[in-house]
Amino acid sequence: MVRLLPRFYRDKRECARWAAEFGDVASPMRIGHDGPMNVSRRIAARWPRRWPVQPFAEPRWAKQEPTYRDCPPALIEAAGKRASARPSGNWFVVAAGREVRADRPFGVTVGGRELVAWRGPEGDVRIGPGACPHLGAPLADARVDAGGLVCRWHGLRIDGSRCGTWSPVPAHDDGVLVWARLDSLGGEQPTDAPVVPARPADAARIDAVATLTGTCEPEDVVANRLDPWHGAWFHPYSFSRLRVLEAPQGIDVPDSEDRFLVEVTFRLAGRWGVPVLAEFTCPEPRTVVMRIVEGEGVGSLVETHATPLGPGPDGRPRTAVIEATIAASERPGFAVAAKLAPAIRPLMRHTAARLWRDDLAYAERRYALRSG
């Protein structure tokens, strides 16, 4: 018994240190000396602070600090109005760059306009109307031959230049996403290129794009992303310890100050995660960018693009959420991981899709209430 006393008090001091840092979940009265929970907490108490993955304590889901007082509807509405006032140059994201290929066409509808996209012999993106100018056959079913589309109905060839009533639209490939400029849909002053957020350039990086469709309008998707307060409540499987540090107020906000600054831990498993500081900004009306500004993966970002597709069979609007996740790090190990990008991308897409299955329910509910 005497031999056990020093160990007991040593454990007690370690538990007290854990409790001071991570909350009272590790009270020594609740921990057995030889149990696995005790071992786990000992490891956590000694875990190096410099490592990106950290242990954390959290209350039960229902015992979190409520966030509804901090995010009045008017605040989110004002953020959406500021975003909608920014120019887009009439550019719309149509697909992930990897979906537009040189061996087959890619069909998509944007704002009720049927489009077809493919790549020429040099890898350049070509986009135009999705109907053949002869009898309206779907060019998404055409075949690519020598850089041109060959209609399967009667063999009409379209090489990307004007062909009768068929005329290409300006296209842009930013290395991750493909954009189309639709002046009649956007109704703004056209620009030569879309507003593409700054992306990590020097560090090794992995990008993945997830696409989902919801019954709502782009403004509903943007409103969801401009409400960071719902993160730990609505997505407890992914986020914890979320706190909004800065939130712009009103309509007249300088661009340099128009951001939501959020402290959050990205959950990996159980009570282990990666704590970061992230900012949310809107570079144009249909895009919200979440960028890590402090912590592991500084410069990594998630671009959420909301593209109107047009009405569905029920007459209600459909919007595509096209989300690009671009992870970057200067750690030597990440450069090795980047070489395994083809294997990692499906996991990244799965994570984004899981979040957006929930968030589309939010956006669709917002649309339903707003439209009556």
C-alpha positions in Angstrom: 0.0 0.0 0.0 2.8 2.4 0.8 4.4 1.7 -2.5 1.2 2.6 -4.3 0.8 6.0 -2.7 3.4 7.9 -4.7 1.9 6.5 -7.9 -1.6 7.6 -6.7 -0.6 11.1 -6.0 1.4 11.3 -9.2 -1.7 10.2 -11.2 -3.8 12.7 -9.2 -1.5 15.5 -10.2 -1.6 14.4 -13.8 -5.4 14.3 -13.8 -5.5 17.7 -12.2 -3.3 19.1 -14.9 -5.5 17.5 -17.5 -8.6 18.9 -15.9 -7.2 22.4 -15.7 -6.5 22.3 -19.5 -9.3 20.2 -20.9 -12.2 20.5 -18.4 -13.5 18.4 -15.6 -14.1 15.3 -17.7 -10.9 13.9 -16.3 -11.7 14.2 -12.6 -9.4 11.8 -10.7 -12.5 10.5 -8.8 -13.8 9.2 -12.1 -10.7 7.4 -13.3 -9.4 4.0 -12.3 -5.6 3.7 -11.9 -5.2 0.9 -14.4 -8.1 1.4 -16.7 -7.8 2.2 -20.4 -9.4 5.6 -19.9 -6.7 6.5 -17.4 -4.0 5.5 -19.9 -5.6 7.5 -22.6 -5.8 10.6 -20.4 -2.2 10.2 -19.4 -1.2 10.1 -23.0 -3.3 13.2 -23.7 -1.9 15.1 -20.8 1.7 14.6 -22.1 0.9 15.1 -25.7 3.3 17.6 -27.4 1.5 20.9 -28.1 3.5 21.4 -31.3 1.9 18.4 -33.0 -1.0 19.1 -35.3 -3.3 16.5 -33.9 -4.4 17.4 -30.4 -6.7 15.9 -27.7 -9.6 18.0 -26.6 -12.4 17.9 -24.1 -16.0 18.8 -24.9 -19.4 18.8 -23.1 -22.2 16.6 -24.2 -23.9 17.8 -27.4 -26.9 19.3 -25.7 -24.7 21.0 -23.1 -22.7 23.1 -25.6 -22.9 26.8 -25.3 -25.9 27.9 -27.5 -24.9 30.1 -30.4 -28.3 31.4 -31.5 -27.9 34.7 -29.6 -24.7 35.4 -31.6 -26.2 35.0 -35.1 -29.3 37.0 -35.6 -31.0 36.4 -39.0 -30.3 40.0 -39.9 -26.5 39.5 -39.6 -26.5 36.5 -42.0 -28.9 38.3 -44.4 -26.5 41.4 -44.5 -23.6 39.1 -45.3 -25.5 37.6 -48.2 -26.4 41.1 -49.5 -22.7 42.1 -49.4 -21.8 39.0 -51.3 -24.5 39.5 -54.0 -23.3 43.1 -54.6 -19.9 41.9 -55.8 -19.3 41.4 -59.5 -19.0 37.9 -61.0 -18.3 38.9 -64.6 -21.1 36.4 -65.6 -18.9 33.4 -64.8 -20.4 30.2 -63.4 -18.7 27.0 -62.3 -19.9 24.1 -64.4 -17.7 21.2 -63.3 -14.5 19.8 -61.7 -11.7 20.1 -64.2 -11.2 16.3 -64.2 -14.8 15.8 -65.3 -14.2 17.7 -68.6 -12.1 15.3 -70.7 -10.7 15.0 -74.2 -12.2 11.6 -74.8 -15.9 12.2 -74.1 -18.2 15.2 -73.8 -19.6 16.5 -70.5 -23.2 17.7 -70.4 -24.6 20.1 -67.9 -27.5 22.6 -67.5 -26.8 26.0 -66.0 -29.6 28.5 -65.5 -31.9 26.4 -67.7 -29.3 26.5 -70.6 -28.1 23.1 -71.8 -24.3 23.1 -72.3 -21.7 20.7 -73.5 -18.0 20.8 -72.5 -15.0 18.9 -73.7 -11.3 19.4 -74.3 -9.4 20.0 -77.5 -6.2 18.3 -78.7 -4.1 20.7 -76.6 -6.2 20.2 -73.4 -8.1 23.5 -73.9 -11.7 23.6 -72.6 -14.4 24.1 -75.1 -18.0 24.9 -74.1 -21.1 25.6 -76.1 -24.9 24.9 -76.4 -25.8 21.3 -75.7 -28.1 20.9 -78.7 -26.9 20.0 -82.2 -27.7 22.9 -84.5 -29.1 20.5 -87.1 -32.1 18.8 -85.3 -31.3 19.4 -81.7 -29.7 16.1 -80.8 -28.0 16.1 -77.4 -24.3 16.8 -77.9 -23.6 15.3 -74.5 -24.1 11.9 -76.3 -21.8 12.9 -79.2 -18.3 11.4 -79.7 -15.1 13.3 -79.6 -12.9 12.8 -82.6 -9.7 14.8 -83.4 -10.7 17.4 -80.9 -14.2 17.9 -82.3 -17.7 16.7 -81.4 -19.4 14.4 -83.9 -23.2 14.2 -83.5 -24.4 10.6 -83.3 -27.6 11.4 -85.1 -26.3 12.5 -88.5 -22.5 13.0 -88.1 -22.4 16.8 -87.9 -19.0 17.8 -86.7 -18.4 20.7 -84.3 -14.8 21.7 -83.7 -15.5 24.4 -81.1 -15.9 27.4 -83.4 -19.2 28.8 -84.7 -21.2 26.2 -86.7 -24.5 27.5 -88.0 -26.6 28.6 -85.0 -24.1 26.9 -82.7 -21.7 29.3 -81.0 -19.2 28.6 -78.2 -19.2 30.5 -74.9 -16.1 31.8 -73.1 -14.6 29.0 -71.0 -12.0 29.1 -68.2 -10.0 26.2 -66.6 -8.4 27.4 -63.3 -6.6 24.1 -62.8 -9.3 22.7 -60.4 -12.6 23.9 -61.8 -14.1 24.7 -65.2 -16.1 27.9 -65.6 -18.4 29.1 -68.4 -19.3 32.8 -69.0 -23.0 33.2 -69.7 -23.7 36.8 -70.3 -27.4 36.5 -70.9 -27.8 34.7 -67.6 -25.5 36.8 -65.5 -26.6 40.2 -66.9 -23.5 42.0 -65.6 -20.5 43.6 -67.3 -18.6 40.6 -68.6 -15.0 40.1 -67.6 -12.2 38.1 -69.3 -11.8 35.7 -66.4 -13.7 34.6 -63.3 -12.9 35.7 -59.7 -10.8 32.7 -58.6 -9.7 32.7 -55.0 -5.9 32.7 -54.2 -4.8 29.1 -53.8 -1.6 27.6 -52.2 1.1 27.6 -54.9 4.4 26.6 -53.3 3.5 23.9 -50.9 2.5 20.3 -51.9 -1.3 20.1 -52.3 -4.2 17.7 -52.9 -7.4 18.9 -54.4 -10.8 17.2 -54.6 -14.2 18.3 -55.9 -17.6 17.1 -54.7 -20.9 18.0 -56.4 -24.4 17.7 -55.0 -27.7 19.2 -56.0 -30.4 20.7 -53.9 -33.9 22.2 -54.3 -33.0 25.8 -53.5 -31.3 28.9 -55.0 -27.7 29.9 -54.8 -28.4 32.5 -52.1 -29.6 29.7 -49.8 -26.3 27.8 -50.2 -24.3 31.0 -49.6 -26.4 31.8 -46.5 -25.6 28.4 -45.1 -21.9 28.9 -45.5 -22.1 32.4 -44.0 -23.6 30.8 -40.8 -20.5 29.3 -39.2 -22.3 29.2 -35.8 -24.2 26.0 -36.8 -21.0 24.0 -37.3 -20.6 22.1 -34.0 -24.3 21.8 -33.5 -25.3 20.5 -36.9 -22.1 18.6 -37.7 -20.7 17.3 -34.4 -19.1 14.4 -36.2 -16.8 16.9 -38.0 -16.5 20.0 -35.8 -16.0 20.8 -32.1 -15.0 23.7 -29.9 -16.2 26.2 -32.5 -16.2 29.9 -31.6 -16.8 32.8 -34.0 -14.2 35.5 -33.1 -15.2 38.1 -35.7 -18.4 38.7 -37.5 -18.9 41.8 -39.7 -22.1 43.8 -39.1 -24.3 45.8 -41.5 -24.1 46.4 -45.2 -21.3 48.9 -45.5 -18.2 46.9 -44.6 -14.8 47.4 -46.2 -13.6 44.3 -48.2 -10.6 44.0 -46.0 -12.9 43.5 -42.9 -15.6 41.5 -44.6 -14.8 38.1 -43.1 -16.0 35.7 -40.4 -13.1 34.5 -38.3 -13.6 31.2 -36.6 -11.8 29.1 -34.1 -12.6 25.4 -34.6 -11.3 21.9 -34.1 -11.7 19.5 -37.0 -12.5 16.2 -35.4 -10.5 13.2 -36.6 -11.8 10.5 -34.2 -13.3 10.7 -30.7 -11.8 13.6 -28.8 -8.8 14.0 -31.1 -8.7 16.7 -33.7 -6.8 19.5 -35.5 -7.4 23.0 -34.0 -7.2 25.8 -36.5 -8.2 29.4 -37.1 -10.2 29.9 -40.3 -11.8 32.7 -42.2 -14.9 32.8 -44.3 -15.1 35.3 -47.2 -17.2 35.8 -50.4 -15.1 36.9 -53.4 -18.1 36.9 -55.6 -21.9 36.4 -55.3 -22.0 32.6 -55.7 -18.7 31.6 -53.9 -17.8 31.3 -50.3 -14.2 30.5 -49.3 -13.1 29.0 -46.0 -9.3 29.4 -45.6 -7.1 28.2 -42.8 -5.1 31.2 -41.5 -3.5 29.7 -38.4 -2.7 26.1 -37.4 -2.0 23.0 -39.4 -2.4 23.5 -43.2 -2.2 27.3 -43.3 -3.4 28.4 -46.8 -5.6 25.3 -47.3 -9.1 26.2 -48.4 -12.5 25.0 -49.2 -14.3 26.8 -52.1 -18.1 26.4 -52.1 -19.6 27.4 -55.5 -23.4 27.6 -56.0 -24.4 27.2 -59.6 -28.1 27.6 -60.6 -29.2 24.7 -62.8 -32.8 25.9 -63.5 -36.2 24.5 -62.5 -36.7 20.8 -61.8 -39.6 18.7 -63.0 -41.7 20.2 -60.1 -41.0 23.7 -61.3 -38.8 24.5 -58.2 -35.2 25.7 -58.7 -32.3 23.4 -58.5 -28.8 24.5 -57.5 -25.5 22.6 -57.8 -23.1 22.8 -54.9 -19.7 22.4 -56.4 -17.1 22.3 -53.6 -13.4 22.2 -54.1 -11.2 21.3 -51.2 -7.5 22.2 -51.6 -5.3 20.9 -48.8 -1.7 22.0 -48.6 1.1 21.7 -46.2 4.9 22.4 -46.1 5.5 19.3 -43.9 7.8 16.8 -45.7 5.3 14.0 -45.0 2.5 15.8 -46.9 4.6 15.8 -50.1 4.6 12.0 -49.8 0.9 12.0 -49.2 0.3 14.2 -52.2 1.8 11.5 -54.4 -1.1 9.3 -53.2 -3.7 11.9 -54.2 -5.8 9.5 -56.4 -6.4 7.3 -53.4 -7.0 10.2 -51.0 -9.5 12.2 -53.2 -12.4 9.8 -52.8 -12.1 10.2 -49.0 -12.1 14.0 -49.3 -15.1 13.9 -51.6 -16.9 11.6 -49.1 -16.2 14.0 -46.2 -17.5 17.0 -48.2 -20.6 15.1 -49.4 -21.5 14.0 -45.9 -21.4 17.6 -44.7 -23.4 18.9 -47.6 -26.1 16.3 -47.3 -26.9 18.0 -44.0 -26.2 21.5 -45.2 -28.5 21.0 -48.2 -31.3 20.2 -45.8 -30.6 23.6 -44.2 -30.5 25.4 -47.6 -33.6 23.6 -48.8 -35.5 24.4 -45.7 -34.4 28.1 -46.0 -35.7 28.2 -49.5 -39.0 26.5 -48.6 -39.7 29.0 -45.8 -38.6 32.0 -48.0 -40.7 31.0 -51.0 -43.8 30.2 -49.0 
